[in-house]
Amino acid sequence: MKQSLVIVKVGGAVVEQPDTLKKLLADFVQIPGYKILVHGGGRSATALCSKLGIESRMVDGRRITDAETLKVVTMVYGGLVNKNIVAGLQASAVNAIGLTGADSDVIRSAKRPVGDIDYGYVGDVVSVNAAFLASLLESGTVPVLAPLTHDGQGQMLNTNADTIAAETAKALSAFFKVSLVYCFEKPGVLLKPDDDSSVIPYISYYDFPRLVDDGTISGGMIPKIQNAFNALNAGVSSVLITSASALDKFEGTTIAL
């Protein structure tokens, strides 16, 4: 029987603020058994780009990553944000290790081809070194994954954190019974955007197109839920979308096939 693994993806808006980060880590530490934390950090990257005079360009919530922007996100995601999280976990007696995809070849990607939009140095995940991550977990170490990958040819690539979480969950489902939790500012997927009490408790594969068509699900939530369905189809046991402040309750929107 496979042991349980919880993979928590949390947005930069949570991990970049001391108070919300402290609450998140306190709840994360209490999750029993094996666990992995995947984080963003976009607001800090945008702020540093602004200070350096580098224009931040976004398309549908995805960052256009030119050569100068790549330097910034590598510093911010792989350095500042990642190491603050690792230090916070160590302070709670959790033996954590911060990783980008380049470290021990954990996540390898291919540079996204230029289509209607040139995203620049953005990677689409090709492989996840699940055996290495499993060995870390079994040794009592908690991986903290930054949203950076590499192409195996010496090039770092900016990679969407939701995708990293889903691809990691899919790869590790061969070793563990994996639950994937997406945390953001809201308590789940909302029926009414301005009403936090209108959480949709359950979204199936058949509900999804209707909710997109009527505008209930839009913007960055669309690829998040698409990632969730892909993960479930690949053997992940469960996917939950919730707020970071409710991580201790495991309540929110359950995504199911």
Buried (B, 14 or more C-beta within 10 A) or exposed (E): EEEBBBBBBBBBBBBBEEEBBEBBBEBBBEBEEBBBBBBBBBBBBBBBBEEEEBEBBEEEEBBBBBEEBBBBBBBBBBBBBBEBBBEBBEEEEBEBBBBBBBBBBBBBBBBBEEEEEEBBBBBBBEBBBBEBBBEBBEEEBBBBBBBBBBBEEEBBBBBBBBBBBBBBBBBBBEBBBBBBBBBBEBBBBBEEEEEEEBBBEEBEBEBBEEBBEEEBBEEBBBBBBBBBBBBBEBBBBBBBBBBBBBBBEBBBBBBBE
